[in-house]
Amino acid sequence: MRGKVSRKTIFAFLGPSVIALALIGIAPLLYALWTSLHFFNLTKLRRVKFIGLENYGEVLTDGAFWQAMGRTFYLLALSLPLQLALGMGIALILHKPGLTLLKTLARLSLVLPMATTYAVVGLLGQVMFNQKFGVINQFLSPFGGGSINWIGDSSNAFIMIVFWDVWQWTPFVALVLLAGLTMVPGEVEEAARLETKRWWTILRYVQLPFLMPGLVAVLILRTADTLKLFDMVFTLTRGGPGSSTELISLMIQRVGFRAFDQGLASAQAIILLIITIILAQIYIRVFYREV
């Protein structure tokens, strides 16, 4: 007969994780919440004072904040559907029987973009898309496109950010969906293929129910990552030209560490966190309700 586990034993196993989570996650959040309720400028530390919701009111009425938020959601609206469509296509191809060695090599190659950090991706983009010396313009030169200003033009710079985000994270979507496809019972899938040759019908009625948990996870994680995307954009365009690629994360960094207004930057970050939580709840209610 098994004995009861004491509270000391439970705390010995869970205590360090709980303490680490509190120090790493909860404490900074509480500090950001406290800062957002104060006038807190790093150049005027002697004048720190409680101002209530004034920072939030200033953020919500700031046109530049909503423009940066609009650019961020525009990036999300462009990159996320592309990642889902391409990731689903790759997963379905790798899920088909046969060509085991090639599929193994393909799975290994999918890990490489995810293993590359955001900052390195941005620096790689600067090198490849340089107007004078970049390999992309060198490749396009015989076709009359060798002088495209990828980084200095606002439209091209935004397209580059979308391209790099899709390149880096489509493999993640593909691997998650491929894992979901492996959960489909083989006999059920074979019976469905005997009934119909339409891949869409099989995907909709046989495979999609098993893909739904992974799909919801992908939607939540990729939405959160896109809303807080900073490193790649900062190293690639610095938010320029002008403010054409200044996403909300870059704006928060500019307000907090260039204008030194920590209170206002914290309020912007808290509002971004609230928006992310709301989107996650919408995903769960809309796509995950059947599961």
VEXDREN-2710 file (C-alpha; in Angstrom, 1 decimal):
% VEXDREN-2710
k/r/px/py/pz
1/MET/0.0/0.0/0.0
2/ARG/1.4/3.3/-1.0
3/GLY/2.0/5.8/1.7
4/LYS/0.9/9.4/1.6
5/VAL/3.4/12.0/0.2
6/SER/4.2/14.6/2.7
7/ARG/3.9/18.3/2.0
8/LYS/7.6/18.8/2.5
9/THR/8.3/16.3/-0.3
10/ILE/5.8/18.0/-2.6
11/PHE/7.4/21.4/-1.9
12/ALA/10.9/20.0/-2.4
13/PHE/10.0/19.0/-5.9
14/LEU/7.7/21.9/-6.9
15/GLY/9.1/24.7/-4.8
16/PRO/12.2/25.5/-6.9
17/SER/10.1/25.7/-10.1
18/VAL/7.4/27.8/-8.4
19/ILE/10.1/30.2/-7.0
20/ALA/11.8/30.5/-10.4
21/LEU/8.5/31.1/-12.1
22/ALA/7.7/33.9/-9.6
23/LEU/11.1/35.5/-10.0
24/ILE/11.3/35.3/-13.7
25/GLY/7.7/35.8/-14.8
26/ILE/5.4/37.2/-12.1
27/ALA/7.8/39.7/-10.4
28/PRO/8.7/41.6/-13.6
29/LEU/5.0/41.7/-14.5
30/LEU/4.1/43.2/-11.2
31/TYR/6.9/45.7/-11.4
32/ALA/5.8/46.7/-14.9
33/LEU/2.2/47.1/-13.6
34/TRP/3.5/49.3/-10.7
35/THR/5.6/51.4/-13.1
36/SER/2.7/51.9/-15.4
37/LEU/0.8/53.6/-12.6
38/HIS/3.6/56.1/-11.9
39/PHE/5.3/59.0/-13.5
40/PHE/8.7/57.2/-14.0
41/ASN/11.3/58.8/-16.2
42/LEU/14.9/57.6/-15.9
43/THR/16.1/61.2/-16.2
44/LYS/13.9/62.4/-13.4
45/LEU/14.1/59.6/-10.8
46/ARG/13.6/62.1/-8.0
47/ARG/10.1/63.0/-9.3
48/VAL/8.6/59.5/-9.4
49/LYS/5.0/59.7/-8.2
50/PHE/1.7/57.9/-8.4
51/ILE/-0.5/59.1/-11.3
52/GLY/-3.1/56.4/-11.5
53/LEU/-4.3/55.6/-15.0
54/GLU/-2.9/58.7/-16.7
55/ASN/-0.3/56.7/-18.6
56/TYR/-3.0/54.4/-19.9
57/GLY/-5.1/57.3/-21.0
58/GLU/-2.2/58.9/-22.8
59/VAL/-1.4/55.6/-24.6
60/LEU/-5.0/55.0/-25.7
61/THR/-5.3/58.5/-27.1
62/ASP/-1.9/58.4/-28.9
63/GLY/-2.2/58.0/-32.6
64/ALA/1.4/56.8/-33.0
65/PHE/0.6/53.9/-30.7
66/TRP/-2.3/52.8/-32.7
67/GLN/-0.4/53.2/-36.0
68/ALA/2.4/50.9/-34.6
69/MET/-0.3/48.5/-33.4
70/GLY/-1.9/48.6/-36.9
71/ARG/1.5/47.8/-38.5
72/THR/1.9/44.9/-36.1
73/PHE/-1.5/43.4/-36.9
74/TYR/-0.9/44.0/-40.6
75/LEU/2.3/41.9/-40.3
76/LEU/0.3/39.2/-38.4
77/ALA/-2.5/39.2/-41.0
78/LEU/0.1/38.7/-43.8
79/SER/2.6/36.2/-42.2
80/LEU/0.3/34.0/-40.1
81/PRO/-1.9/32.7/-43.0
82/LEU/1.1/32.1/-45.1
83/GLN/2.8/30.1/-42.4
84/LEU/-0.3/28.1/-41.8
85/ALA/-0.9/27.4/-45.5
86/LEU/2.8/26.5/-46.3
87/GLY/3.2/24.6/-43.0
88/MET/0.1/22.5/-43.7
89/GLY/1.3/21.8/-47.2
90/ILE/4.7/20.7/-46.0
91/ALA/3.2/18.5/-43.2
92/LEU/0.8/16.8/-45.7
93/ILE/3.7/16.0/-48.1
94/LEU/5.9/14.6/-45.3
95/HIS/2.9/12.6/-44.0
96/LYS/2.5/10.6/-47.2
97/PRO/4.0/7.1/-47.2
98/GLY/7.3/6.4/-49.0
99/LEU/10.6/8.2/-49.4
100/THR/11.6/7.7/-45.8
101/LEU/15.2/8.9/-46.2
102/LEU/14.2/12.1/-48.0
103/LYS/11.6/12.8/-45.4
104/THR/14.1/12.4/-42.6
105/LEU/16.4/14.8/-44.3
106/ALA/13.6/17.3/-44.8
107/ARG/12.6/17.1/-41.1
108/LEU/16.2/17.8/-40.1
109/SER/16.4/20.8/-42.5
110/LEU/13.2/22.2/-41.0
111/VAL/14.9/22.7/-37.7
112/LEU/17.6/25.0/-39.1
113/PRO/15.5/28.2/-39.5
114/MET/14.0/27.8/-36.0
115/ALA/17.5/27.3/-34.6
116/THR/18.6/30.7/-36.0
117/THR/18.0/33.6/-33.6
118/TYR/16.0/36.6/-34.6
119/ALA/19.0/38.9/-34.5
120/VAL/21.0/36.7/-36.8
121/VAL/18.1/36.5/-39.3
122/GLY/18.0/40.3/-39.3
123/LEU/21.7/40.6/-39.9
124/LEU/21.5/37.9/-42.6
125/GLY/18.8/39.9/-44.3
126/GLN/20.9/43.1/-44.2
127/VAL/23.7/41.2/-46.0
128/MET/21.5/39.4/-48.6
129/PHE/19.3/42.4/-49.5
130/ASN/22.0/45.1/-49.6
131/GLN/21.2/47.3/-52.5
132/LYS/24.8/47.3/-53.9
133/PHE/26.4/44.1/-52.7
134/GLY/23.5/41.9/-51.7
135/VAL/23.2/38.4/-53.3
136/ILE/19.5/39.0/-54.1
137/ASN/20.2/42.0/-56.3
138/GLN/23.2/40.2/-57.8
139/PHE/20.8/37.3/-58.7
140/LEU/18.2/39.7/-60.1
141/SER/20.7/41.7/-62.1
142/PRO/20.4/39.7/-65.3
143/PHE/16.7/40.2/-65.2
144/GLY/16.8/44.0/-64.8
145/GLY/16.2/44.0/-61.0
146/GLY/19.7/44.5/-59.7
147/SER/19.1/48.0/-58.2
148/ILE/16.1/47.4/-55.9
149/ASN/16.3/49.2/-52.6
150/TRP/15.0/46.6/-50.3
151/ILE/15.8/48.2/-47.0
152/GLY/15.5/51.9/-47.9
153/ASP/12.0/51.6/-49.4
154/SER/9.1/51.4/-46.9
155/SER/7.1/48.9/-48.9
156/ASN/10.0/46.7/-49.7
157/ALA/11.3/46.8/-46.1
158/PHE/7.9/45.6/-44.8
159/ILE/7.8/42.8/-47.4
160/MET/11.2/41.7/-46.2
161/ILE/10.0/41.4/-42.6
162/VAL/7.1/39.3/-43.7
163/PHE/9.3/37.1/-45.9
164/TRP/11.9/36.5/-43.1
165/ASP/9.2/35.8/-40.5
166/VAL/7.5/33.3/-42.8
167/TRP/10.9/31.7/-43.7
168/GLN/11.9/31.3/-40.1
169/TRP/8.6/30.0/-38.6
170/THR/6.9/28.0/-41.3
171/PRO/9.0/24.9/-40.3
172/PHE/7.7/25.2/-36.8
173/VAL/4.1/25.2/-38.0
174/ALA/4.9/22.2/-40.3
175/LEU/6.5/20.1/-37.5
176/VAL/3.6/20.8/-35.1
177/LEU/1.0/19.9/-37.7
178/LEU/3.0/16.8/-38.8
179/ALA/3.0/15.6/-35.2
180/GLY/-0.8/16.0/-35.2
181/LEU/-1.1/14.0/-38.4
182/THR/0.8/11.1/-36.8
183/MET/-2.0/10.8/-34.3
184/VAL/-4.5/10.0/-37.0
185/PRO/-5.3/6.2/-36.8
186/GLY/-3.8/4.5/-39.8
187/GLU/-6.8/2.3/-40.5
188/VAL/-9.2/5.2/-40.4
189/GLU/-7.0/7.2/-42.8
190/GLU/-6.7/4.2/-45.2
191/ALA/-10.4/3.7/-45.2
192/ALA/-11.0/7.3/-46.0
193/ARG/-8.5/7.2/-48.9
194/LEU/-10.4/4.2/-50.3
195/GLU/-13.7/6.1/-50.1
196/THR/-12.5/9.3/-51.8
197/LYS/-9.4/10.6/-53.6
198/ARG/-10.1/14.2/-52.6
199/TRP/-7.4/15.3/-50.2
200/TRP/-9.5/18.2/-49.0
201/THR/-12.3/15.9/-47.9
202/ILE/-9.8/13.7/-46.0
203/LEU/-8.2/16.7/-44.4
204/ARG/-11.5/18.2/-43.4
205/TYR/-13.3/15.2/-41.9
206/VAL/-10.5/12.8/-40.9
207/GLN/-7.3/14.7/-40.2
208/LEU/-8.4/18.1/-39.0
209/PRO/-10.0/16.9/-35.7
210/PHE/-6.6/15.5/-34.7
211/LEU/-4.8/18.7/-35.9
212/MET/-7.0/21.1/-34.0
213/PRO/-5.0/21.0/-30.7
214/GLY/-1.8/21.7/-32.5
215/LEU/-3.4/24.3/-34.7
216/VAL/-4.7/26.2/-31.7
217/ALA/-1.3/26.1/-30.1
218/VAL/0.3/27.4/-33.3
219/LEU/-2.2/30.2/-33.5
220/ILE/-1.6/31.3/-29.9
221/LEU/2.2/31.0/-30.0
222/ARG/2.7/32.6/-33.4
223/THR/0.3/35.4/-32.6
224/ALA/2.1/36.1/-29.3
225/ASP/5.5/35.9/-31.0
226/THR/4.5/38.2/-33.8
227/LEU/3.0/40.8/-31.5
228/LYS/6.3/41.0/-29.6
229/LEU/8.6/40.6/-32.5
230/PHE/11.6/42.9/-31.9
231/ASP/15.1/41.5/-32.6
232/MET/14.8/40.7/-36.3
233/VAL/13.1/44.0/-37.2
234/PHE/15.5/46.0/-35.0
235/THR/18.6/44.5/-36.6
236/LEU/17.1/44.6/-40.1
237/THR/15.5/48.0/-40.4
238/ARG/15.6/49.7/-37.0
239/GLY/11.9/50.5/-37.6
240/GLY/12.7/52.5/-40.7
241/PRO/12.7/53.9/-43.2
242/GLY/10.9/56.6/-41.2
243/SER/8.4/54.7/-39.0
244/SER/7.2/52.4/-41.8
245/THR/8.4/49.2/-40.0
246/GLU/8.2/50.4/-36.4
247/LEU/6.1/47.6/-34.8
248/ILE/4.6/48.0/-31.3
249/SER/7.6/46.3/-29.7
250/LEU/10.0/48.8/-31.3
251/MET/7.9/51.6/-30.2
252/ILE/7.9/50.4/-26.6
253/GLN/11.7/50.1/-26.7
254/ARG/12.0/53.6/-28.1
255/VAL/9.7/55.2/-25.5
256/GLY/11.3/53.3/-22.6
257/PHE/15.0/53.4/-23.5
258/ARG/15.4/56.3/-25.8
259/ALA/12.8/58.7/-24.4
260/PHE/13.5/57.1/-20.9
261/ASP/9.7/57.2/-20.1
262/GLN/9.4/53.8/-18.2
263/GLY/5.9/54.5/-17.0
264/LEU/4.5/55.2/-20.5
265/ALA/6.4/52.2/-22.0
266/SER/5.1/49.9/-19.2
267/ALA/1.5/51.0/-19.9
268/GLN/2.0/50.2/-23.6
269/ALA/3.4/46.8/-22.7
270/ILE/0.5/46.0/-20.4
271/ILE/-2.0/47.0/-23.0
272/LEU/-0.2/44.7/-25.5
273/LEU/-0.3/41.9/-23.0
274/ILE/-4.1/42.3/-22.6
275/ILE/-4.6/42.3/-26.3
276/THR/-2.6/39.1/-26.6
277/ILE/-4.6/37.4/-23.9
278/ILE/-7.9/38.4/-25.5
279/LEU/-6.7/37.0/-28.9
280/ALA/-5.7/33.7/-27.2
281/GLN/-9.1/33.4/-25.6
282/ILE/-10.8/34.0/-29.0
283/TYR/-8.7/31.3/-30.7
284/ILE/-9.6/28.8/-27.9
285/ARG/-13.3/29.6/-28.1
286/VAL/-13.6/29.7/-31.8
287/PHE/-11.3/26.8/-32.9
288/TYR/-11.0/24.6/-29.8
289/ARG/-14.6/24.5/-28.6
290/GLU/-15.3/21.1/-30.2
291/VAL/-12.2/19.5/-28.7
END
